[in-house]
Amino acid sequence: MKLLKMYFFNEDGQPTSIIPRIEHKNLTAEQVRLFMEQLIELELFYHKGQQKFATIDKAKYVDTKVTHLF
């Protein structure tokens, strides 16, 4: 399974991240950065009164192996 992990800093400079459910698994760096910038501009997510996604840190794809037990 391939996951996109996006890392941000909140308004206090503390690291935070989000793993969006996306259909496309081969987005370009420019597409991901644009999405992250738009997410910040929307100011939708707050935690303890502070914007959860204030500045961009990084983004990466992570491949995981899923083993179903039953």
C-alpha positions in Angstrom: 0.0 0.0 0.0 1.4 3.4 -0.9 0.5 6.4 1.3 1.2 10.0 0.9 2.3 11.7 4.2 2.4 15.4 4.4 4.2 17.2 7.2 3.6 20.7 8.5 4.3 22.9 11.4 1.5 24.4 13.5 1.4 28.0 14.6 3.7 27.2 17.6 6.3 25.5 15.3 5.4 22.1 16.5 5.4 19.3 13.9 2.1 17.8 12.7 1.1 15.6 9.8 -1.8 14.4 7.7 -2.3 11.3 5.5 -4.9 12.1 2.9 -7.0 9.4 1.3 -6.2 10.0 -2.4 -6.9 8.0 -5.5 -3.7 9.0 -7.4 -0.5 7.5 -6.2 1.9 9.3 -8.5 1.4 13.0 -7.9 4.3 15.3 -8.7 6.1 17.4 -6.1 4.5 20.5 -7.5 1.0 19.1 -7.3 1.5 18.0 -3.7 3.1 21.4 -2.7 0.2 23.2 -4.3 -2.3 21.1 -2.4 -0.5 21.7 0.9 -0.4 25.5 0.2 -4.1 25.5 -0.5 -4.8 23.5 2.7 -3.0 26.1 4.7 -4.9 28.9 3.0 -8.3 27.3 3.9 -7.5 27.5 7.6 -9.9 24.7 8.3 -8.0 22.7 11.0 -7.5 24.1 14.5 -6.3 22.4 17.6 -6.4 24.1 21.0 -7.2 27.4 19.3 -4.2 27.3 16.9 -4.0 26.6 13.2 -2.9 22.9 12.9 -1.3 23.3 9.4 0.5 26.7 9.4 3.7 26.1 7.3 5.0 23.3 5.1 7.7 21.0 6.2 7.9 18.1 3.7 5.9 15.4 2.0 6.8 11.8 1.0 5.3 8.6 -0.2 5.6 5.6 2.2 5.2 2.1 1.0 3.7 -0.3 3.5 3.2 -4.0 3.4 -0.2 -5.1 4.6 -0.6 -8.7 5.8 -4.2 -9.8 6.4 -4.5 -12.4 9.1 -8.1 -13.3 8.2 
